[in-house]
């Protein structure tokens, strides 16, 4: 599958801003299942400095500095991505969850050691006995890990309501859990909190979701959006993605931008602005299948 992605982020300031420093996590990752064949970033106003690096988690990061007065700041990221997804593991045939905990704690391989860091609390995701109890019945003794994680994904999908107005990007996990409402970021955070509270490794994934219009309807420009889900680690197999917002195991419609411990590690655009006062943020995403 081949896709073309356009991601436009626009900041409209009430007053003139004189300086803006930003880090952009807008470059799709290269993975065994995904290849980014082309990527461009355009900023308006043009930056005085732009540099690229790879962060601790292997994500591509672009640092930019705008040094001219501006009341509008626009970032346009365009990418071409090819997906070559492998066959998905059969949940019932995966290792028991207790064996996963033992393997990552023993961390006898580099992959197990890397996964071990995703067992611990992170800046936006605490661990708690309450979260462990809420998910604990899904992991009886000997339960195959991926089957239990899939049932957790389904539980969040059925018991929580998708409501963009209920939360913000800074809403704590406990607050979204209490509301039983939120968006993809909240649902991913809640799933990760449950798994880590049980001692299991889980990480946060940001990206895009390609959706199909209803039968007989034209696809609307800008109808897509940034998306988020979570992934679990299977020793000997690797990471497997799960999308609690849609109750699916991502295959050929999810495009990965970045991953980390939680949203704060992979915020698409984060930085500092001098001046500007209040601002209005708008984001438009288009994901078009081209094959």
C-alpha positions as semicolon CSV with decimal commas, in nm:
position;residue;x (nm);y (nm);z (nm)
1;X;0,000;0,000;0,000
2;X;0,124;0,346;-0,091
3;X;0,008;0,668;0,070
4;X;0,061;1,040;0,032
5;X;0,029;1,247;0,350
6;X;-0,016;1,621;0,392
7;X;-0,008;1,760;0,747
8;X;-0,056;2,137;0,788
9;X;-0,026;2,300;1,131
10;X;-0,121;2,666;1,157
11;X;-0,073;2,904;1,453
12;X;-0,257;3,237;1,426
13;X;-0,131;3,480;1,691
14;X;-0,334;3,766;1,830
15;X;-0,018;3,979;1,854
16;X;0,309;3,971;1,665
17;X;0,555;3,703;1,771
18;X;0,922;3,789;1,740
19;X;1,087;3,448;1,785
20;X;0,983;3,083;1,764
21;X;1,182;2,769;1,849
22;X;1,021;2,433;1,767
23;X;1,087;2,061;1,754
24;X;0,885;1,875;1,491
25;X;0,803;1,504;1,507
26;X;0,651;1,495;1,159
27;X;0,880;1,254;0,972
28;X;0,734;0,902;0,928
29;X;0,957;0,631;1,070
30;X;1,144;0,373;0,872
31;X;1,050;0,029;1,000
32;X;1,051;-0,326;0,862
33;X;0,682;-0,275;0,775
34;X;0,697;0,089;0,661
35;X;0,917;0,290;0,428
36;X;0,909;0,667;0,391
37;X;1,015;0,730;0,031
38;X;0,989;1,110;0,033
39;X;0,949;1,379;0,297
40;X;0,954;1,759;0,287
41;X;0,897;2,027;0,549
42;X;0,801;2,383;0,458
43;X;0,773;2,663;0,712
44;X;0,621;3,007;0,672
45;X;0,792;3,233;0,763
46;X;1,106;3,046;0,651
47;X;1,332;2,944;0,942
48;X;1,666;3,111;1,006
49;X;1,799;2,771;1,116
50;X;1,685;2,412;1,067
51;X;1,859;2,094;1,180
52;X;1,769;1,727;1,197
53;X;1,855;1,462;1,452
54;X;1,745;1,121;1,576
55;X;1,615;1,114;1,931
56;X;1,668;0,849;2,199
57;X;1,375;0,642;2,071
58;X;1,494;0,651;1,709
59;X;1,243;0,911;1,593
60;X;1,337;1,172;1,335
61;X;1,323;1,521;1,486
62;X;1,355;1,856;1,306
63;X;1,454;2,161;1,511
64;X;1,365;2,502;1,367
65;X;1,414;2,867;1,461
66;X;1,207;3,152;1,314
67;X;1,359;3,492;1,390
68;X;1,140;3,737;1,197
69;X;0,824;3,902;1,335
70;X;0,517;3,702;1,242
71;X;0,149;3,681;1,329
72;X;0,094;3,354;1,139
73;X;0,317;3,049;1,162
74;X;0,247;2,757;0,928
75;X;0,420;2,418;0,909
76;X;0,352;2,192;0,611
77;X;0,480;1,833;0,617
78;X;0,438;1,620;0,305
79;X;0,535;1,255;0,292
80;X;0,509;0,948;0,075
81;X;0,488;0,621;0,265
82;X;0,478;0,256;0,162
83;X;0,335;-0,010;0,393
84;X;0,441;-0,373;0,376
85;X;0,274;-0,521;0,685
86;X;0,370;-0,874;0,791
87;X;0,107;-1,127;0,894
88;X;-0,036;-1,042;1,235
89;X;0,036;-1,279;1,526
90;X;-0,251;-1,499;1,639
91;X;-0,344;-1,366;1,985
92;X;-0,428;-1,709;2,125
93;X;-0,087;-1,842;2,022
94;X;0,125;-1,581;2,200
95;X;0,318;-1,638;2,523
96;X;0,142;-1,612;2,859
97;X;0,160;-1,264;3,008
98;X;0,360;-1,392;3,307
99;X;0,634;-1,513;3,070
100;X;0,646;-1,170;2,903
101;X;0,704;-1,002;3,240
102;X;0,980;-1,251;3,324
103;X;1,150;-1,208;2,986
104;X;1,168;-0,829;2,994
105;X;1,284;-0,829;3,356
106;X;1,556;-1,079;3,269
107;X;1,629;-0,876;2,949
108;X;1,854;-1,143;2,803
109;X;1,837;-0,991;2,453
110;X;1,878;-0,629;2,334
111;X;1,512;-0,629;2,228
112;X;1,396;-0,740;2,573
113;X;1,615;-0,475;2,735
114;X;1,469;-0,205;2,511
115;X;1,117;-0,318;2,602
116;X;1,199;-0,312;2,974
117;X;1,201;0,069;2,981
118;X;0,832;0,069;2,881
119;X;0,729;-0,108;3,203
120;X;0,785;0,198;3,420
121;X;0,579;0,515;3,481
122;X;0,645;0,805;3,243
123;X;0,575;1,181;3,262
124;X;0,211;1,149;3,152
125;X;0,135;0,788;3,248
126;X;0,142;0,682;3,614
127;X;0,096;0,326;3,736
128;X;-0,158;0,249;4,004
129;X;-0,336;-0,034;4,180
130;X;-0,667;0,104;4,053
131;X;-0,564;0,062;3,690
132;X;-0,425;-0,284;3,761
133;X;-0,753;-0,390;3,923
134;X;-0,963;-0,251;3,635
135;X;-0,771;-0,461;3,381
136;X;-0,665;-0,749;3,603
137;X;-0,953;-0,983;3,522
138;X;-0,847;-0,978;3,156
139;X;-0,520;-1,146;3,249
140;X;-0,597;-1,466;3,442
141;X;-0,309;-1,710;3,499
142;X;-0,167;-1,836;3,171
143;X;-0,361;-1,588;2,954
144;X;-0,184;-1,533;2,617
145;X;-0,052;-1,178;2,637
146;X;-0,181;-1,054;2,302
147;X;-0,527;-1,199;2,368
148;X;-0,543;-1,018;2,701
149;X;-0,418;-0,694;2,546
150;X;-0,676;-0,727;2,267
151;X;-0,952;-0,772;2,523
152;X;-0,827;-0,461;2,704
153;X;-0,843;-0,271;2,375
154;X;-1,203;-0,389;2,326
155;X;-1,298;-0,294;2,682
156;X;-1,177;0,062;2,631
157;X;-1,355;0,079;2,295
158;X;-1,689;-0,033;2,440
159;X;-1,682;0,151;2,774
160;X;-1,539;0,487;2,669
161;X;-1,697;0,752;2,447
162;X;-1,500;0,935;2,179
163;X;-1,552;1,302;2,263
164;X;-1,302;1,562;2,132
165;X;-1,444;1,828;2,364
166;X;-1,400;1,629;2,685
167;X;-1,023;1,645;2,723
168;X;-0,711;1,827;2,606
169;X;-0,356;1,716;2,533
170;X;-0,268;1,783;2,898
171;X;-0,557;1,594;3,060
172;X;-0,424;1,347;3,321
173;X;-0,489;0,977;3,269
174;X;-0,690;0,958;3,592
175;X;-0,921;1,239;3,478
176;X;-0,991;1,081;3,138
177;X;-1,043;0,744;3,306
178;X;-1,295;0,896;3,547
179;X;-1,482;1,074;3,265
180;X;-1,488;0,763;3,045
181;X;-1,458;1,007;2,755
182;X;-1,174;1,143;2,544
183;X;-0,982;1,097;2,222
184;X;-0,723;0,860;2,082
185;X;-0,442;1,001;2,300
186;X;-0,646;0,939;2,615
187;X;-0,744;0,586;2,516
188;X;-0,384;0,494;2,434
189;X;-0,262;0,641;2,764
190;X;-0,526;0,449;2,961
191;X;-0,438;0,119;2,794
192;X;-0,068;0,175;2,859
193;X;-0,135;0,269;3,222
194;X;-0,331;-0,054;3,274
195;X;-0,061;-0,272;3,120
196;X;0,229;-0,104;3,301
197;X;0,039;-0,125;3,628
198;X;0,040;-0,503;3,576
199;X;0,415;-0,499;3,502
200;X;0,375;-0,537;3,126
201;X;0,562;-0,336;2,858
202;X;0,359;-0,095;2,642
203;X;0,454;0,212;2,439
204;X;0,275;0,508;2,281
205;X;0,259;0,543;1,901
206;X;0,169;0,855;1,704
207;X;0,075;0,857;1,339
208;X;-0,208;0,877;1,090
209;X;-0,514;0,671;1,005
210;X;-0,647;0,645;0,651
211;X;-1,026;0,627;0,653
212;X;-1,271;0,547;0,376
213;X;-1,574;0,773;0,302
214;X;-1,923;0,622;0,333
215;X;-2,052;0,445;0,020
216;X;-2,154;0,696;-0,245
217;X;-1,984;0,988;-0,070
218;X;-1,677;1,179;-0,188
219;X;-1,372;1,189;0,034
220;X;-1,350;1,524;0,213
221;X;-1,022;1,712;0,202
222;X;-0,876;1,761;0,547
223;X;-1,103;1,492;0,689
224;X;-0,819;1,290;0,833
225;X;-0,637;1,376;1,156
226;X;-0,336;1,287;1,360
227;X;-0,393;0,961;1,541
228;X;-0,247;0,763;1,830
229;X;-0,253;0,406;1,955
230;X;-0,038;0,175;2,168
231;X;0,189;-0,122;2,113
232;X;0,277;-0,425;2,323
233;X;0,598;-0,629;2,318
234;X;0,609;-1,001;2,247
235;X;0,952;-1,154;2,323
236;X;1,089;-1,322;2,013
237;X;0,833;-1,150;1,790
238;X;0,861;-0,777;1,856
239;X;0,608;-0,499;1,895
240;X;0,243;-0,536;1,797
241;X;0,016;-0,232;1,754
242;X;-0,336;-0,206;1,896
243;X;-0,583;0,079;1,831
244;X;-0,839;0,116;2,113
245;X;-1,015;0,408;1,944
246;X;-1,129;0,176;1,664
247;X;-1,086;-0,165;1,829
248;X;-0,854;-0,293;1,556
249;X;-0,507;-0,435;1,525
250;X;-0,343;-0,191;1,277
251;X;-0,249;-0,348;0,946
252;X;-0,263;-0,146;0,624
253;X;-0,431;0,184;0,722
254;X;-0,214;0,308;1,011
255;X;0,099;0,509;0,928
256;X;0,355;0,547;1,205
257;X;0,519;0,881;1,278
258;X;0,695;0,822;1,608
259;X;0,686;0,625;1,932
260;X;0,788;0,682;2,290
261;X;0,673;0,643;2,650
262;X;0,373;0,877;2,611
263;X;0,246;1,179;2,417
264;X;0,504;1,413;2,570
265;X;0,786;1,220;2,400
266;X;0,639;1,252;2,050
267;X;0,424;1,568;2,044
268;X;0,404;1,652;1,670
269;X;0,493;2,019;1,724
270;X;0,636;2,152;2,048
271;X;0,840;2,460;2,126
272;X;0,860;2,813;2,261
273;X;0,739;3,141;2,117
274;X;0,838;3,493;2,226
275;X;0,539;3,728;2,212
276;X;0,227;3,651;2,015
277;X;-0,017;3,658;2,305
278;X;-0,308;3,419;2,266
279;X;-0,313;3,201;1,959
280;X;-0,551;2,984;1,759
281;X;-0,429;2,644;1,645
282;X;-0,566;2,456;1,344
283;X;-0,449;2,127;1,196
284;X;-0,545;1,976;0,859
285;X;-0,436;1,626;0,760
286;X;-0,492;1,446;0,431
287;X;-0,400;1,080;0,385
288;X;-0,450;0,963;0,027
289;X;-0,391;0,612;-0,102
290;X;-0,199;0,633;-0,428
291;X;-0,161;0,272;-0,548
